[in-house]
Structures are given as structure tokens and as C-alpha cells.
Amino acid sequence: MKEYDHSLDAIKGFSCILMIVAHIPIYFNGNERIYQIIASLAPVLFFAVSGVTTSFQARRKNILPILSFYVLFAVIGFSYNLMWRPDVQAFSVMDVPQIIALGVISVFLLEKYLQPPGYMYFLLALLAFSVHAFLGHLLPDFPLQSVLFTETVGFTYFPWIFAFGAGIFAYRISNPWNLMLALAAALLLAVLSSGGLYEADFIKYNMSLNYFLLSLMVLFGAFYLFRRKQSYSPSNLILYFGKHSLLFLFTHLFFILAFDRLGLGRLHIVLMWGLVFACTYVAMRTLLWLNRYIEHYLEHPVPWVLIILAVIAIPLVISRAEFIILSEAALGILFSLNYKKLSGLMPVKQSSRSRALPQEVVQEQA
């Protein structure tokens, strides 16, 4: 294993590109819909890499700092939810930040205290989907049901935890196996779809077996392709997006929503992709440069307390959607630029095993 595995950043960077395609969905029609369906798999890759990097962290960190950080990660992450749904209802929906927090904590506990073999993670991925497919819809309403199971919207624990486990499995097996499993998932999908393809089978939230197989095909295929490459140029644009994927998450969505409100959605979809891509890249470069002048203020807990309070209070005191989106986008971007500062404020007690670990485990979350 290399000291720093750039293939993981490359997979995250690729998922960032897919996000641009997936998050401009309103103007898709006809055969163009296939682009959105494929691009909607971006979270699968992102969650898979989060599972892998968490398995590294479990070797050298204890549960308290991880738990503390990711609880706050989920709360501040509601700023992302509020960009999509600028009202208090956003607090009732699980989105990318919340499922990342749950997935990371789950994998950390498994790795820290059970250390299951790689194949167990694949079995757990299959189990997670099975619970969603065969059990979730049979249960009566109960507290936290919207966290565990979904019918129409949200990245709930079942089935989405599957991606974290499948990512660890894909990373630990030999690369030819990734290719074979990708082809096996594609073959099964082709058999199930022999009677025809139906759009309803490829809605990601209420995940069908077809969508699950498509997810596995893309996940194993991406790990195979990006792990084949022996080296990456430091100036590689996909690596840049992958290394700053959390900043990308907030920045690209801000431009998509802004352009939509400016009426630019009438442009050809390819022009929209290019416009969002270019503006996101320039904005990320600019924001990272500007952050050098303010990041030292985030080394203290008081600013973070104010950020958390602001994320929660803004939709309660502001009624206009545009102001909520703009405010939450600013808070989310500030968080994405400085989340490592927040992590540094957590109670730190390294695992006793960390002293014997090589530098290969320094890879962190997005």
C-alpha cells in the first residue's frame, strides 16, 4: 500500500463530476434521463471511499473524538439540506452529511472492536439492502423510522450503509476481482432487465434490486479503473476535486441553485454542465485562497458554536427561501474549508496501536 492512495481521491473526484450531472435534473427528458440515472450513483462512490478512509482512522483514533466530530458534522451538515429545502422540514430529512456521519461511526465501531474480515463487509452490504427491500416497508411507524428506512426521499441508514461496507470490501480484494464482480453485477442486471427497462426501477431513494445491482456495478468498476492507474499527476483536476470534495459539495450546489433562479436553466444541458463546472472550479480556488486570512479564527470553539446556532436558527427566523439558501451556503462553505480545525478541537487520545502504524494510514475523510 502506498503512503497516500491517490486512487481514493480520484474516485471521490469522479463522483464530484457526476454530481454536476445529477443535480441539474429538472431539464432532463427522453433519452437524456439515462445521464441523470448514472450520475445519481455519485453518493455510492463517495460513501464507499468514506468507508475505506474510516477503516484507516479506526487503527489510530478512539471513539470519543470521532463520535463528537461526526455528531457536529451531521448538525452543521443540515446547511446542505437547507440549500435543497429552505425551510424547517429540512431537519426531518437525512441527506449526504447525516448518512456520512452514521456510516463513519458504524464502520469505526466495527473496525475498532470487531475487525471483521473483508468478505464480511460485502455480506453486511447485502444484508443492509435485504433489510431495506424485505423488511422496511412491513414495519409500522415508530420513532426514528425516517432515519432508518425510506420510501420516497432521503439517504437513510437502510439501504445506504451498504455502500460503506462494499467500498471496504472493494478496496481490500485484488483488483481483478473488482472487474469480475462489476461484470457479474452487470450480467445480473441485464437478466433482470430482459423484459424491459423502467424508469421506476432506477429511483435511488426507494432503492430497487435493479438500482442496487447498478450501484455495485459502478462501485466495483470504479475501484477497478482507478486502482489500475499506478500514478497520478499532482495537477490532476479530478484529484483536486477529490481532495476538496466537501467544498465541492456546497459550491457546485450553490451555483446550480443560483443559475436556476437566474433563469439560465433554459440553456442547453451541456452548456449548463460546463458553466457549473467552470464556476465551481474558479470559486473553489478563490475560496481556498481567501480562507488563509480567516482560518485562524476557527481554531477556537466559540466561532463553531456560533456556526452551529446559525445553521439551526436561520430557517426559524428567516422566511424567504433565497436568503436561507444564501446564508446556509455561506455557513456550509465555511465549514467545508475549515472542518479540520473543528476536528482539532475534539478530545484527542490516540489509539495505542497508532505508534506502530506506517504512514499509509494518514489518509483522511473528504
C-alpha positions in Angstrom: 0.0 0.0 0.0 1.3 3.5 -0.8 1.8 6.2 1.8 -1.1 8.1 0.3 -3.5 6.3 -2.0 -4.5 8.8 -4.7 -6.9 6.4 -6.2 -9.3 7.2 -3.4 -9.2 10.9 -4.2 -9.7 10.1 -7.8 -12.8 8.1 -7.1 -14.2 11.0 -5.0 -13.2 13.4 -7.7 -15.1 11.3 -10.3 -18.1 11.3 -8.0 -17.9 15.1 -7.9 -18.1 15.3 -11.7 -21.2 13.0 -11.6 -22.8 15.3 -9.0 -22.9 18.2 -11.5 -24.8 16.0 -13.9 -27.1 14.5 -11.3 -28.0 17.8 -9.6 -29.3 19.5 -12.8 -32.3 17.2 -13.2 -35.2 19.4 -13.9 -34.5 19.8 -17.6 -33.8 16.2 -18.5 -36.3 14.5 -20.8 -36.4 11.5 -23.1 -33.2 9.6 -23.6 -31.2 12.3 -21.7 -32.6 10.7 -18.5 -30.0 8.0 -18.6 -27.3 10.6 -17.8 -29.1 11.5 -14.6 -29.6 7.9 -13.6 -25.9 7.1 -14.0 -24.8 10.3 -12.3 -27.1 9.7 -9.4 -24.7 7.0 -8.3 -22.2 9.6 -7.2 -23.1 9.2 -3.5 -22.4 5.5 -3.7 -18.8 6.2 -4.6 -18.5 8.9 -2.1 -19.8 6.7 0.7 -17.6 3.8 -0.4 -14.5 5.9 -0.1 -15.7 7.2 3.3 -15.9 3.6 4.5 -12.3 2.9 3.4 -10.8 6.0 5.0 -12.7 5.3 8.2 -11.2 1.9 8.3 -7.8 3.7 8.3 -8.8 6.0 11.1 -10.0 3.2 13.4 -6.5 2.0 13.7 -5.2 5.1 15.3 -8.1 7.0 16.9 -10.5 6.4 19.7 -14.3 6.6 19.6 -14.8 9.9 21.6 -13.2 12.3 19.1 -14.8 10.5 16.2 -18.3 10.5 17.7 -18.0 14.1 18.8 -16.9 15.3 15.5 -19.4 13.4 13.4 -22.3 14.5 15.6 -21.4 18.1 14.9 -20.7 17.1 11.2 -24.3 15.9 10.9 -25.7 19.0 12.6 -23.7 21.6 10.6 -24.4 19.4 7.6 -28.0 20.5 7.8 -26.8 23.6 6.0 -26.6 21.4 2.9 -30.1 20.0 3.5 -31.4 23.6 3.8 -30.0 24.6 0.5 -32.2 21.9 -1.1 -35.2 22.5 1.1 -35.1 26.0 2.6 -37.5 25.5 5.5 -37.6 23.7 8.8 -38.7 20.5 7.1 -35.1 20.0 6.0 -34.3 18.9 9.6 -36.5 15.9 9.2 -34.7 14.5 6.1 -31.4 12.6 6.0 -29.1 13.8 3.4 -25.4 13.3 2.5 -23.9 14.7 5.6 -26.1 12.8 8.0 -25.6 9.4 6.3 -21.9 10.0 6.2 -21.9 10.6 9.9 -23.9 7.4 10.6 -21.8 5.4 8.2 -18.5 6.6 9.5 -19.5 5.9 13.1 -20.8 2.4 12.2 -17.6 1.4 10.3 -15.4 2.9 13.0 -17.1 0.8 15.7 -16.9 -2.4 13.6 -13.2 -1.8 12.8 -12.3 -0.7 16.3 -13.9 -3.5 18.2 -14.6 -6.4 15.9 -12.2 -6.1 12.9 -14.2 -8.2 10.6 -12.6 -9.8 7.5 -13.1 -8.1 4.2 -15.7 -10.5 2.9 -17.9 -9.8 6.0 -18.3 -6.2 4.8 -19.8 -7.5 1.5 -22.1 -9.7 3.4 -23.2 -6.8 5.5 -23.8 -4.7 2.4 -26.1 -7.5 1.0 -27.8 -7.6 4.4 -28.4 -3.9 4.5 -30.1 -4.0 1.2 -32.1 -7.0 2.1 -33.4 -5.3 5.3 -34.5 -2.3 3.2 -36.1 -4.5 0.5 -37.9 -7.1 2.5 -38.4 -5.6 6.0 -38.6 -1.8 5.9 -42.0 -1.5 4.2 -43.6 -4.0 6.6 -42.8 -2.1 9.8 -45.4 0.2 11.4 -44.5 3.8 12.2 -42.0 4.2 15.0 -39.6 6.9 16.3 -36.6 7.4 14.1 -38.1 5.5 11.2 -37.2 8.3 8.9 -33.5 7.8 9.9 -33.5 4.0 9.3 -35.9 3.4 6.4 -37.1 5.4 3.4 -40.0 5.3 1.0 -39.6 8.4 -1.1 -36.7 10.7 -0.1 -33.6 10.7 2.0 -30.3 8.8 2.4 -31.5 6.6 5.3 -29.4 4.0 7.1 -31.0 1.2 5.2 -30.1 0.6 2.4 -27.3 3.3 2.1 -25.0 1.8 4.7 -24.3 -0.9 2.1 -22.0 1.5 0.2 -19.6 1.9 3.1 -19.2 -1.8 3.5 -19.0 -2.6 -0.2 -16.3 0.1 -0.5 -14.1 -1.5 2.1 -14.6 -4.9 0.5 -13.7 -3.5 -2.9 -10.6 -1.9 -1.5 -9.3 -5.0 0.2 -9.8 -7.5 -2.6 -7.4 -7.9 -5.5 -8.3 -5.6 -8.4 -9.1 -8.3 -10.9 -11.9 -9.4 -8.5 -13.3 -5.9 -8.8 -13.6 -6.3 -12.5 -15.2 -9.7 -12.2 -17.7 -8.5 -9.6 -18.6 -5.5 -11.7 -19.2 -7.8 -14.7 -21.3 -10.2 -12.5 -23.5 -7.3 -11.3 -23.9 -6.1 -14.9 -24.9 -9.6 -16.0 -27.5 -10.0 -13.3 -28.8 -6.5 -14.1 -29.1 -7.5 -17.8 -31.0 -10.6 -16.9 -33.4 -8.8 -14.6 -34.0 -6.1 -17.2 -34.5 -8.5 -20.1 -38.2 -7.7 -20.0 -37.6 -4.0 -20.5 -36.2 -1.1 -18.6 -38.5 1.0 -16.5 -37.6 4.4 -15.0 -39.3 3.5 -11.7 -36.7 0.8 -11.2 -33.9 3.4 -11.1 -35.1 5.8 -8.5 -32.3 5.9 -5.9 -34.1 6.7 -2.7 -36.5 3.8 -2.8 -33.8 1.5 -4.0 -34.9 -1.4 -6.1 -32.8 -4.5 -6.8 -32.0 -3.1 -10.3 -30.6 0.1 -8.8 -28.7 -1.9 -6.2 -27.1 -4.0 -8.9 -26.3 -0.9 -10.9 -24.7 0.6 -7.8 -22.5 -2.5 -7.3 -21.5 -2.5 -11.0 -20.4 1.2 -10.9 -18.8 0.8 -7.4 -16.6 -2.2 -8.3 -16.0 -0.8 -11.8 -14.8 2.5 -10.4 -12.4 0.8 -7.9 -11.1 -1.4 -10.7 -10.5 1.5 -13.1 -9.0 4.0 -10.7 -6.8 1.4 -8.8 -5.3 0.3 -12.1 -3.6 3.6 -12.6 -0.2 3.4 -11.0 0.4 7.2 -10.5 -1.5 10.5 -10.7 -0.2 13.9 -11.6 -0.4 16.4 -8.7 -2.1 18.8 -11.0 -4.8 16.3 -12.0 -8.2 18.1 -11.8 -10.1 15.0 -10.6 -7.6 14.7 -7.7 -8.1 18.3 -6.9 -11.9 17.9 -6.6 -11.5 14.7 -4.7 -9.2 16.3 -2.1 -11.7 19.1 -1.6 -14.8 17.2 -2.2 -16.7 18.6 0.8 -16.1 22.2 -0.5 -17.2 21.0 -4.0 -20.4 19.6 -2.5 -21.5 23.0 -1.2 -20.0 25.2 -4.0 -21.4 23.4 -7.0 -24.9 23.2 -5.5 -24.8 27.0 -4.8 -24.1 27.7 -8.5 -26.8 25.3 -9.7 -29.4 26.9 -7.5 -28.2 30.4 -8.4 -28.3 29.8 -12.1 -31.7 28.2 -11.8 -33.1 31.3 -10.1 -31.4 33.5 -12.8 -33.3 31.6 -15.5 -30.2 30.0 -17.0 -31.8 26.6 -16.9 -33.1 27.2 -20.3 -29.6 26.8 -21.7 -28.6 23.5 -23.3 -27.8 21.0 -20.7 -24.2 20.6 -21.9 -23.7 24.3 -21.5 -25.1 24.2 -18.0 -22.7 21.4 -17.1 -19.7 23.4 -18.4 -20.8 26.6 -16.8 -21.3 25.0 -13.3 -18.0 23.1 -13.7 -16.0 26.2 -14.6 -17.6 28.4 -12.0 -17.2 25.8 -9.3 -13.5 25.3 -10.0 -12.8 29.0 -10.0 -14.8 29.6 -6.9 -13.0 26.7 -5.1 -9.6 28.1 -6.0 -10.7 31.6 -4.8 -12.3 30.4 -1.6 -9.2 28.3 -0.6 -7.0 31.3 -1.2 -9.2 33.7 0.8 -9.6 31.2 3.7 -5.9 31.7 4.5 -6.9 35.0 6.0 -9.7 33.8 8.3 -8.9 30.2 9.1 -7.0 31.1 12.3 -10.2 32.4 13.8 -11.7 28.9 13.5 -9.1 27.4 15.9 -11.3 28.3 18.9 -14.6 26.8 19.9 -16.7 30.0 20.1 -16.9 30.5 16.3 -18.0 26.9 15.9 -20.7 27.3 18.5 -22.0 30.4 16.6 -21.9 28.5 13.3 -24.0 25.6 14.8 -26.5 28.0 16.3 -26.8 29.9 13.0 -27.4 26.8 10.9 -30.3 25.9 13.2 -31.7 29.4 13.7 -31.7 30.7 10.2 -34.7 28.8 8.9 -36.6 29.6 12.1 -36.1 33.4 11.8 -35.9 33.9 8.1 -38.8 33.1 5.8 -37.6 34.0 2.3 -36.1 30.9 0.6 -33.3 32.8 -1.2 -31.9 34.3 2.0 -32.0 30.9 3.7 -30.1 29.3 0.8 -27.5 32.1 0.6 -26.9 32.0 4.4 -26.7 28.3 4.7 -24.4 28.1 1.6 -22.0 30.5 3.3 -22.0 28.5 6.5 -21.6 25.2 4.7 -18.7 26.6 2.6 -17.1 28.0 5.8 -17.4 24.6 7.4 -16.1 22.7 4.4 -13.0 25.0 4.3 -12.2 24.5 8.0 -13.7 21.2 9.2 -10.2 20.0 10.1 -10.0 22.9 12.6 -13.2 21.6 14.2 -11.7 18.1 14.3 -8.7 19.5 16.0 -10.9 20.8 18.8 -12.2 17.4 19.6 -10.8 15.5 22.7 -7.9 13.6 21.3 -6.5 10.3 22.7 -4.7 8.3 20.1 -5.0 4.5 20.0 -2.1 2.7 21.5 -1.7 0.9 18.1 -1.1 4.1 16.2 2.5 4.3 17.3 3.4 1.2 15.3 1.4 2.2 12.2 3.2 3.3 9.0 2.3 6.5 7.2 0.0 4.7 4.9 -2.9 5.3 7.3 -2.8 9.1 7.2 -5.5 9.3 4.5 -8.5 11.2 6.0 -12.1 11.8 5.2 -13.1 14.2 2.4 
